[in-house]
Amino acid sequence: MFSRANIAFMHDTFWAPVSLLAALYLRVGGDALPSYLPMLKVALPLFTLVAPLIFLATGMHRGVWRYASTRDLMAISRAVGLSILVFLPLLFAVNRLEGMPRSLPFIHALVLLMGLGGPRFLFRVLKDRRQARRGLDHTRINVLLVGADDQADIFIRYCGHHPDAGYRVVGIVSRDGNRVGREILGVPVLGLVDEVAEVVERLTRKGLPPQRVILSPDFPPASGCAGWSTSPPSWD
């Protein structure tokens, strides 16, 4: 009963009526809320029934919050849109939308989207910060990645999620000049491949001397760090 998927579903179900109340409050203010009680007596139970069924049908609760991504945001957006689109015709059939402000569905959709997506992405941010602090473990080997690409993203995520990976990525050099000065998961792209010596010198001055060079493979690793080529530093 208290599995993480069920807790996520209970969280989403809780937001169904709360989002409608919050949206109405934002639309009309607190003083006018009592005049909308007849509409709420019908709309609240109906949406509280409809929304969880849509959430179950879309499988939104099965997403792992730790890895919340744009794909999860799109799934939440679809669930929110379907919930509103199913709810409005049903409410129209019951009371012909009597007493409902015409702009309320749009405000409701935004509030529900924030209520469902916000905690997921906040949870991920907190977890990422914890992983970043864990990455400061001085027993790890400082490495410099060659290649600012999808494989670099995979490798950095793996090292952050697995303390036994043994590596701490301190910088990246890229084959593409457009990537220089940017970051991948908080790791800076410090220069081009032919500027490795300068990059190493800058990192050394900062107290982060690379102990390994890791070359991006042509294909993503099948598991863990397999498929990556590692070597001790040789800058000559």
C-alpha positions as a printed NumPy array, in Angstrom:
array([[  0.   ,   0.   ,   0.   ],
       [  2.83 ,   2.373,   0.842],
       [  4.984,   1.688,  -2.178],
       [  6.451,   4.761,  -3.814],
       [  4.154,   4.421,  -6.815],
       [  1.091,   4.361,  -4.545],
       [  2.364,   7.337,  -2.557],
       [  2.862,   9.217,  -5.831],
       [ -0.691,   8.347,  -6.857],
       [ -2.068,   9.553,  -3.494],
       [ -0.123,  12.789,  -3.923],
       [ -1.611,  13.3  ,  -7.384],
       [ -5.124,  12.472,  -6.163],
       [ -4.757,  14.988,  -3.333],
       [ -3.971,  17.704,  -5.853],
       [ -7.165,  17.091,  -7.861],
       [ -9.593,  18.943,  -5.526],
       [ -6.943,  21.27 ,  -4.083],
       [ -6.012,  22.564,  -7.533],
       [ -9.633,  23.379,  -8.356],
       [-10.097,  25.285,  -5.101],
       [ -6.796,  27.12 ,  -5.551],
       [ -7.641,  28.047,  -9.149],
       [-11.039,  29.428,  -8.131],
       [ -9.43 ,  31.403,  -5.313],
       [ -6.937,  32.917,  -7.75 ],
       [ -9.753,  33.764, -10.155],
       [-12.341,  35.354,  -7.833],
       [-10.549,  35.98 ,  -4.532],
       [-11.399,  34.765,  -1.052],
       [-14.356,  37.06 ,  -0.401],
       [-16.318,  35.79 ,  -3.412],
       [-15.708,  32.075,  -2.778],
       [-18.929,  31.466,  -0.751],
       [-21.065,  32.478,  -3.736],
       [-19.504,  29.635,  -5.757],
       [-20.345,  26.907,  -3.24 ],
       [-23.267,  25.485,  -5.32 ],
       [-20.904,  24.995,  -8.269],
       [-18.156,  23.549,  -6.057],
       [-20.537,  21.012,  -4.483],
       [-20.888,  19.444,  -7.918],
       [-17.499,  20.184,  -9.477],
       [-15.229,  19.082,  -6.616],
       [-16.532,  15.494,  -6.24 ],
       [-16.735,  15.089, -10.003],
       [-13.156,  16.215, -10.641],
       [-11.894,  14.227,  -7.652],
       [-13.341,  11.147,  -9.36 ],
       [-12.312,  11.931, -12.934],
       [ -8.72 ,  13.088, -12.405],
       [ -7.403,   9.991, -10.563],
       [ -8.91 ,   7.736, -13.219],
       [ -7.067,   9.707, -15.908],
       [ -3.871,   9.602, -13.851],
       [ -4.156,   5.819, -13.565],
       [ -4.905,   5.402, -17.246],
       [ -1.878,   7.452, -18.282],
       [  0.416,   5.7  , -15.774],
       [  1.782,   9.02 , -14.592],
       [  2.377,   7.737, -11.054],
       [  4.815,   5.081, -12.29 ],
       [  7.512,   7.632, -13.11 ],
       [ 10.468,   7.672, -10.711],
       [ 10.709,  11.131,  -9.153],
       [ 14.473,  10.817,  -8.773],
       [ 14.779,  10.841, -12.57 ],
       [ 12.056,  13.373, -13.381],
       [ 12.655,  14.767, -16.857],
       [ 10.994,  16.592, -19.716],
       [  9.376,  13.281, -20.684],
       [  7.666,  13.194, -17.286],
       [  6.596,  16.808, -17.75 ],
       [  5.001,  15.911, -21.071],
       [  3.207,  12.95 , -19.444],
       [  1.91 ,  15.217, -16.667],
       [  0.776,  17.789, -19.237],
       [ -1.15 ,  15.117, -21.15 ],
       [ -2.788,  13.855, -17.956],
       [ -3.768,  17.375, -16.919],
       [ -5.162,  18.203, -20.354],
       [ -7.181,  14.969, -20.535],
       [ -8.53 ,  15.475, -17.018],
       [ -9.815,  18.952, -17.843],
       [-11.197,  17.881, -21.225],
       [-13.129,  14.959, -19.704],
       [-14.257,  16.928, -16.665],
       [-15.796,  19.89 , -18.495],
       [-18.294,  17.929, -20.664],
       [-19.36 ,  15.887, -17.644],
       [-19.91 ,  19.024, -15.582],
       [-21.804,  20.552, -18.494],
       [-24.073,  17.492, -18.574],
       [-24.766,  17.858, -14.844],
       [-25.26 ,  21.611, -14.396],
       [-24.418,  23.17 , -17.791],
       [-21.318,  24.771, -16.219],
       [-23.534,  27.06 , -14.194],
       [-21.512,  29.342, -11.958],
       [-18.132,  28.466, -13.464],
       [-16.001,  31.411, -14.647],
       [-15.011,  30.875, -18.269],
       [-11.301,  31.414, -17.565],
       [-11.279,  28.942, -14.662],
       [-10.333,  25.809, -16.705],
       [ -7.159,  27.488, -17.991],
       [ -6.124,  28.647, -14.508],
       [ -7.042,  25.233, -13.141],
       [ -4.837,  23.463, -15.685],
       [ -1.829,  25.633, -14.787],
       [ -2.314,  25.157, -11.044],
       [ -2.707,  21.39 , -11.432],
       [  0.365,  21.197, -13.661],
       [  2.416,  23.057, -11.057],
       [  1.05 ,  20.94 ,  -8.223],
       [  1.858,  17.668,  -9.963],
       [  5.157,  18.619, -11.576],
       [  6.657,  20.949,  -8.988],
       [  7.253,  18.378,  -6.204],
       [  8.719,  15.905,  -8.695],
       [ 11.315,  18.318, -10.015],
       [ 12.035,  19.727,  -6.556],
       [ 12.717,  16.166,  -5.371],
       [ 15.131,  15.651,  -8.251],
       [ 16.934,  18.938,  -7.538],
       [ 17.432,  17.965,  -3.895],
       [ 18.71 ,  14.521,  -4.885],
       [ 21.083,  16.012,  -7.463],
       [ 22.508,  18.35 ,  -4.832],
       [ 23.066,  15.43 ,  -2.487],
       [ 24.833,  13.556,  -5.269],
       [ 26.959,  16.622,  -5.994],
       [ 28.048,  16.779,  -2.348],
       [ 28.827,  13.075,  -2.489],
       [ 30.923,  13.721,  -5.575],
       [ 33.277,  15.829,  -3.431],
       [ 34.557,  12.62 ,  -1.826],
       [ 38.348,  12.978,  -1.916],
       [ 38.835,   9.237,  -2.397],
       [ 37.529,   9.571,  -5.938],
       [ 39.815,   9.944,  -8.931],
       [ 39.669,  13.263, -10.764],
       [ 39.007,  12.693, -14.461],
       [ 38.872,  14.848, -17.556],
       [ 36.322,  13.828, -20.193],
       [ 37.089,  14.141, -23.883],
       [ 33.815,  14.693, -25.722],
       [ 30.883,  16.926, -24.75 ],
       [ 28.164,  14.637, -26.064],
       [ 25.393,  12.264, -24.978],
       [ 27.93 ,   9.76 , -23.691],
       [ 29.446,  12.421, -21.414],
       [ 25.969,  12.996, -19.976],
       [ 25.567,   9.252, -19.342],
       [ 28.983,   8.949, -17.706],
       [ 28.503,  11.965, -15.407],
       [ 25.075,  10.703, -14.335],
       [ 26.471,   7.254, -13.631],
       [ 29.321,   8.597, -11.497],
       [ 26.874,  10.791,  -9.584],
       [ 24.396,   8.002,  -8.903],
       [ 26.939,   5.317,  -7.974],
       [ 29.42 ,   6.152,  -5.202],
       [ 31.456,   3.045,  -6.064],
       [ 32.162,   4.371,  -9.572],
       [ 35.367,   5.863,  -8.164],
       [ 35.498,   8.859, -10.521],
       [ 34.827,  12.577, -10.125],
       [ 34.503,  14.49 , -13.393],
       [ 36.25 ,  17.843, -12.974],
       [ 36.063,  19.098, -16.542],
       [ 35.313,  18.368, -20.189],
       [ 37.095,  19.164, -23.427],
       [ 35.066,  19.157, -26.599],
       [ 35.53 ,  18.599, -30.29 ],
       [ 32.872,  21.262, -30.896],
       [ 33.797,  24.878, -30.183],
       [ 30.14 ,  25.786, -29.662],
       [ 30.116,  23.725, -26.456],
       [ 33.047,  25.557, -24.832],
       [ 31.974,  27.72 , -21.898],
       [ 28.818,  25.71 , -21.3  ],
       [ 28.052,  22.919, -18.813],
       [ 26.782,  19.343, -18.818],
       [ 25.095,  18.471, -15.518],
       [ 27.116,  21.166, -13.778],
       [ 30.494,  20.071, -15.228],
       [ 32.085,  22.857, -17.31 ],
       [ 33.289,  22.425, -20.881],
       [ 36.657,  24.106, -20.473],
       [ 38.15 ,  24.039, -23.952],
       [ 38.783,  22.197, -27.197],
       [ 40.576,  18.884, -27.507],
       [ 43.788,  20.538, -28.706],
       [ 43.739,  22.77 , -25.604],
       [ 44.038,  19.905, -23.146],
       [ 47.339,  21.099, -21.704],
       [ 45.92 ,  24.538, -20.911],
       [ 42.78 ,  23.008, -19.405],
       [ 44.812,  20.706, -17.174],
       [ 46.943,  23.624, -16.036],
       [ 43.865,  25.645, -15.081],
       [ 42.347,  22.704, -13.199],
       [ 45.626,  22.095, -11.379],
       [ 45.741,  25.72 , -10.236],
       [ 42.234,  25.246,  -8.845],
       [ 43.362,  22.193,  -6.879],
       [ 41.585,  19.707,  -9.176],
       [ 44.394,  18.073, -11.172],
       [ 43.034,  15.311, -13.456],
       [ 44.47 ,  11.881, -12.768],
       [ 42.812,  10.17 , -15.739],
       [ 41.685,  11.068, -19.234],
       [ 38.459,   9.357, -20.286],
       [ 37.595,   9.241, -23.969],
       [ 33.99 ,   9.144, -25.073],
       [ 33.125,   5.909, -26.895],
       [ 31.418,   5.822, -30.245],
       [ 28.354,   4.28 , -28.613],
       [ 26.765,   4.603, -25.124],
       [ 28.132,   2.092, -22.597],
       [ 26.034,  -1.026, -22.136],
       [ 26.265,  -0.736, -18.372],
       [ 28.115,   1.407, -15.926],
       [ 31.426,   2.758, -17.169],
       [ 32.055,  -0.137, -19.587],
       [ 32.967,   0.961, -23.073],
       [ 34.927,   4.   , -21.943],
       [ 38.626,   4.265, -22.629],
       [ 40.678,   5.405, -19.658],
       [ 44.312,   6.319, -19.502],
       [ 46.702,   8.135, -17.147],
       [ 47.395,  11.752, -18.076],
       [ 49.915,  12.42 , -20.804],
       [ 49.887,  16.022, -21.923],
       [ 52.987,  16.121, -24.108]])
